Amino acid sequence: MKAAHPEGLAVPRINPGETLREARESRGWAVAEVAAQLNLTSQRLSQIEQGAFDKLPGHTFARGYVRAYAKLLELDQNRLVMEFDQFTGSDAAGSSVHSLGRIEGPVSYSQRILRMVSFVLLLALAGLSFFWWQEKTERQAEDLATQSLEHVEVDGADGTTQIHPLDEPEDQAVEAAQMEAETVLPLPSEDTPALPEPGVAETPSENVPVQESLPPVAAAAAPVTVEALPAVSAEPAPTPVQAGAGEAVVSLTFIADCWTQLTDANGKVLFSALKRKGDSLQLTGKAPLELRLGYARGAQVSLNGSPVDVAPFISGETARLKLGGQ
């Protein structure tokens, strides 16, 4: 095969692809399996075996494919390359293509681009997930802050309005009111006489007339007249509250300071304030009524004149119970 042929002798044109196909089939290899090892597509490999070298990207690359295919099948590379040149009528002079083992085919290049695009998409998805989680956390924190700012306005017994947060325990409101009452001391009024300083004798005023002293005998005999003080009338008993149709009467007697709130069936707050020890309260409203006690042991409750046991409804120091329900 390597011997030079005379110009006048016709050289048979042998398709090297046919030789490669027969060698592949004798080994029992599939087209896809060989194409994967050569970094080629199955279509390119079929074109080589069919001798359709004009459909490949140039004779130089086609010659390299033939050499790499022959090397994989352990065939004579130079003989198959010479058959390729004879079959295609190309000149191998100056060609130094020996192996395409390191040449990446279109499939490898596409796979590399696909991996890069997939990696970028994963990074973008991770970034969006992080920002979504951060925004959700901030929104939850804002919702909690908004809920913590909610408050309830409570009318005090002295006519003032007190503001208590909704999440503040009632017993804390009681303690705060007790501390406020202890810190406020009564101021002396103008009508209260000032006490003399210790060690200083009180002298009569010059403007006060001095009654002439009586003789000892006359003074002893002078009758002493005592004016009778007017009798203090007792306060009238409070008029009992009458309940209408569908209403109930709630009476409370306080043996200790207790924050109290009473709401009727329509949601109307009938009373909400701090009651002191010794106070009493009687209210009527549409049943069922909701009663909340800040210090449940400090109040005695009755409904329509019948006592109510608060103990089963006590949780900690507070209690919440329905009165007059079905």
C-alpha positions in Angstrom: 0.0 0.0 0.0 2.9 2.4 0.7 4.6 1.7 -2.7 4.3 4.5 -5.2 1.9 3.8 -8.1 2.6 4.8 -11.7 0.6 7.8 -12.9 -1.0 5.8 -15.7 -2.2 3.0 -13.3 -5.7 3.7 -11.9 -5.8 3.5 -8.1 -8.9 2.0 -6.6 -10.8 4.4 -4.3 -11.6 2.6 -1.0 -13.9 4.2 1.5 -12.0 4.2 4.9 -15.3 4.6 6.6 -16.5 1.2 5.4 -13.3 -0.3 6.9 -14.0 1.4 10.2 -17.6 0.3 10.3 -16.7 -3.3 9.7 -14.1 -3.2 12.5 -16.7 -1.6 14.9 -19.3 -4.2 14.1 -16.9 -7.0 14.6 -16.2 -5.8 18.1 -20.0 -5.5 18.8 -19.8 -1.7 19.5 -22.8 0.5 18.9 -22.6 3.8 17.0 -23.6 5.8 20.1 -21.0 4.1 22.3 -18.2 4.9 19.8 -19.4 8.4 19.2 -19.4 9.2 22.9 -15.7 8.0 23.2 -14.7 10.2 20.3 -16.7 13.2 21.5 -18.8 13.1 18.3 -22.4 12.9 17.6 -23.9 9.7 16.2 -24.7 11.6 13.1 -21.1 12.6 12.5 -19.9 9.1 13.1 -22.5 7.7 10.6 -21.3 10.3 8.0 -17.7 9.0 8.5 -18.7 5.4 8.0 -20.8 6.3 4.9 -17.9 8.3 3.4 -19.9 11.5 3.4 -16.8 13.5 4.2 -18.0 16.6 2.4 -20.6 17.1 5.2 -17.8 17.3 7.8 -16.2 20.7 8.7 -13.2 20.5 6.3 -10.9 17.7 5.1 -8.4 18.4 7.8 -10.9 17.7 10.6 -12.3 14.8 8.6 -8.8 13.3 8.3 -8.3 13.7 12.1 -11.6 12.0 12.8 -10.6 9.0 10.6 -7.2 8.8 12.4 -8.8 9.0 15.9 -11.4 6.4 14.9 -8.7 4.0 13.6 -6.7 4.5 16.8 -9.7 3.6 18.9 -10.3 0.4 16.9 -6.5 -0.4 17.0 -6.2 -0.2 13.2 -3.4 1.1 11.0 -3.9 4.8 11.2 -1.5 5.8 8.3 -3.2 3.3 5.9 -6.7 4.6 6.7 -5.5 8.2 6.3 -4.0 7.4 3.0 -7.2 5.7 1.9 -9.0 8.9 3.0 -6.8 11.0 0.8 -7.2 8.7 -2.1 -11.0 8.6 -1.6 -11.4 12.3 -1.3 -8.6 13.3 -3.7 -7.1 15.6 -1.0 -3.4 16.3 -0.3 -2.1 15.4 3.1 1.1 17.4 2.6 1.6 19.9 5.4 -1.1 18.3 7.5 0.0 17.6 11.0 -3.3 16.4 12.4 -2.4 13.2 14.3 -5.1 12.8 16.9 -8.4 14.4 17.9 -8.3 13.0 21.4 -8.1 16.5 22.9 -10.5 18.2 20.4 -13.9 18.7 21.9 -16.8 18.0 19.6 -20.0 20.1 19.4 -21.6 17.9 22.0 -18.9 18.5 24.6 -19.0 22.3 23.9 -22.8 22.3 24.2 -22.7 20.4 27.5 -20.2 22.9 28.9 -22.5 25.8 28.0 -25.5 23.9 29.5 -23.6 23.3 32.7 -22.6 27.0 32.9 -26.2 28.2 32.3 -27.6 25.7 34.9 -25.1 26.9 37.5 -26.1 30.6 36.9 -29.8 29.7 37.2 -29.1 27.9 40.4 -27.3 30.9 41.8 -30.2 33.2 40.8 -32.7 30.8 42.3 -30.7 30.7 45.6 -30.5 34.5 45.7 -34.2 34.9 45.1 -35.0 32.3 47.8 -32.8 34.2 50.3 -34.4 37.6 49.6 -37.8 36.0 49.9 -37.0 34.5 53.2 -35.5 37.7 54.5 -38.5 39.7 53.4 -40.9 37.2 55.0 -38.9 37.4 58.3 -39.1 41.2 58.3 -42.8 41.2 57.6 -43.4 38.8 60.5 -41.4 41.1 62.8 -43.4 44.1 61.6 -46.7 42.3 62.3 -45.5 41.4 65.8 -44.5 45.0 66.4 -47.9 46.2 65.2 -49.7 43.8 67.4 -47.7 44.8 70.4 -48.6 48.4 69.8 -52.3 47.7 70.2 -53.8 49.1 73.4 -57.1 49.5 75.3 -58.3 52.7 76.9 -59.7 52.2 80.4 -61.8 54.8 82.1 -60.6 55.2 85.7 -62.8 55.8 88.8 -61.5 59.4 89.1 -62.7 60.2 85.5 -59.3 59.9 83.9 -58.5 57.6 81.0 -55.8 55.0 81.5 -54.2 53.2 78.6 -53.2 49.5 79.0 -51.6 47.3 76.3 -53.8 44.4 75.3 -51.1 41.9 76.0 -50.4 43.3 79.5 -51.6 41.0 82.3 -54.4 42.5 84.4 -52.5 41.9 87.6 -49.6 44.1 86.3 -52.1 46.9 85.7 -53.3 46.5 89.3 -49.8 46.7 90.7 -49.0 49.8 88.6 -52.2 51.5 89.9 -51.3 50.5 93.5 -47.8 51.9 93.2 -49.2 55.1 91.7 -51.6 55.5 94.6 -48.9 55.0 97.1 -46.6 57.6 95.6 -49.2 60.3 95.5 -49.5 61.9 98.9 -52.4 64.2 99.9 -51.4 67.9 100.0 -52.4 70.0 103.0 -55.4 72.2 102.3 -55.7 75.9 103.2 -58.3 75.2 105.9 -56.1 72.9 107.8 -54.4 74.7 110.7 -50.6 74.6 110.7 -49.1 72.8 113.7 -46.7 74.9 115.9 -43.1 74.2 115.7 -41.7 72.1 118.6 -40.2 74.3 121.4 -42.1 77.4 120.4 -44.9 78.6 122.7 -48.0 79.8 121.0 -48.9 83.4 121.8 -52.3 84.8 121.4 -52.9 87.2 118.6 -53.2 90.9 119.3 -56.4 91.1 117.5 -58.2 88.4 119.5 -60.1 90.1 122.4 -59.3 88.8 125.8 -62.3 88.0 127.9 -62.2 89.6 131.3 -61.5 87.1 134.0 -64.3 86.5 136.4 -63.8 86.4 140.1 -63.1 83.0 141.4 -66.4 82.6 143.0 -68.3 83.9 140.0 -66.3 81.7 137.7 -67.1 78.7 139.7 -70.8 79.5 139.8 -71.1 80.4 136.1 -73.2 77.7 134.3 -71.6 75.9 131.4 -73.9 75.8 128.3 -73.2 72.9 125.9 -74.8 73.2 122.4 -76.3 70.0 121.1 -74.7 68.7 117.8 -77.0 67.8 115.0 -77.5 64.1 114.5 -75.7 62.6 111.4 -78.2 60.9 109.2 -77.2 57.5 107.7 -76.7 57.3 103.9 -79.6 55.8 102.1 -79.1 52.3 100.8 -78.4 52.1 97.1 -81.4 51.4 94.9 -81.2 47.9 93.5 -80.7 47.7 89.7 -83.7 46.2 87.9 -82.9 43.9 85.0 -85.0 44.1 81.8 -85.9 41.3 79.4 -82.8 39.3 78.4 -80.6 41.2 80.8 -78.7 40.1 83.9 -77.6 42.0 87.0 -74.0 41.5 88.1 -73.0 42.6 91.6 -69.3 42.7 92.8 -67.9 43.4 96.2 -64.1 44.0 96.4 -62.1 42.7 99.3 -58.8 43.7 97.6 -57.8 46.0 94.7 -58.9 44.4 91.5 -58.9 45.5 87.8 -62.4 44.8 86.5 -64.0 44.7 83.0 -67.6 43.8 82.2 -68.8 43.4 78.6 -72.3 42.7 77.4 -73.4 40.3 74.7 -73.2 43.0 72.0 -69.5 43.6 72.8 -70.2 46.9 74.7 -67.8 47.6 77.6 -70.1 48.4 80.5 -67.2 49.0 82.9 -63.4 48.8 82.7 -61.3 50.3 85.6 -59.5 49.5 88.8 -61.6 49.1 91.9 -60.3 49.5 95.3 -60.7 47.4 98.4 -64.1 48.1 100.0 -65.7 49.2 96.8 -68.8 47.6 95.3 -70.2 47.6 91.8 -73.6 46.7 90.4 -74.3 46.7 86.7 -76.9 45.3 84.3 -76.6 44.4 80.7 -77.7 42.0 77.9 -76.7 38.4 78.7 -74.4 36.6 78.4 -72.0 39.0 80.1 -68.2 38.5 80.0 -66.4 39.4 83.2 -62.6 39.7 83.5 -60.9 40.1 86.8 -57.3 41.1 87.2 -57.0 39.8 90.8 -59.8 37.2 91.0 -59.5 36.5 94.7 -60.1 40.1 95.5 -63.7 40.1 94.2 -66.9 38.5 95.3 -69.4 38.0 92.4 -73.1 37.4 92.3 -75.5 37.1 89.4 -79.1 38.2 89.8 -78.6 37.9 93.6 -77.0 34.4 93.6 -73.3 34.1 94.4 -71.0 32.9 91.7 -68.0 30.7 92.4 -65.0 32.3 90.5 -62.4 29.7 91.6 -62.9 27.3 88.6 -62.2 30.1 86.2 -59.0 31.4 87.9 -55.8 31.1 85.8 -52.8 32.4 87.8 -54.2 35.5 89.4 -56.8 36.4 86.7 -60.2 35.1 85.7 -62.5 35.3 82.7 -66.0 33.9 82.9 -69.4 34.1 81.2 -72.4 35.2 83.2 -76.0 34.6 82.4 -75.4 32.3 79.4 -77.6 29.5 78.3 
